[in-house]
Amino acid sequence: MTELASRQPGYLGFESARGADGFGILISYWKDEASIRSWKSVVDHLEAQRRGRQDWYSRYEIRVALVQRAYGFDIENQ
């Protein structure tokens, strides 16, 4: 799905992490809410959501949020 998402207008990127216990987080970044809504209606994405509910997940949460500011530190790039 991330490759398909990357071809959608307004896609900016993603980050993901998974713990040893299987708990995982995937964050996708989009230009605006219209881009998110458009992605939500892509047929292959809808099918993946259906399969996720049917075959893979017993529970999941989706949060839509606005990033006001982002910054960090990387010792390798000083």
KADA-V692606 format. One record per backbone hydrogen bond with DSSP energy under -0.5 kcal/mol. CO is the residue of the C=O (numbers start at 1). NH is the residue of the N-H. If there is no record, write none. Layout:
co: [CO	CO]
nh: [NH	NH]
//
This chain:
co: [1	2	3	4	5	8	10	13	15	17	19	23	25	26	27	29	29	32	33	34	35	36	37	38	39	42	43	44	45	46	47	48	49	50	51	51	52	52	63	65	66	74	75]
nh: [5	6	7	7	8	11	31	29	27	25	22	19	17	28	15	12	13	36	37	38	39	40	41	41	42	46	47	48	49	50	51	52	53	54	55	56	56	57	65	67	68	77	78]
//
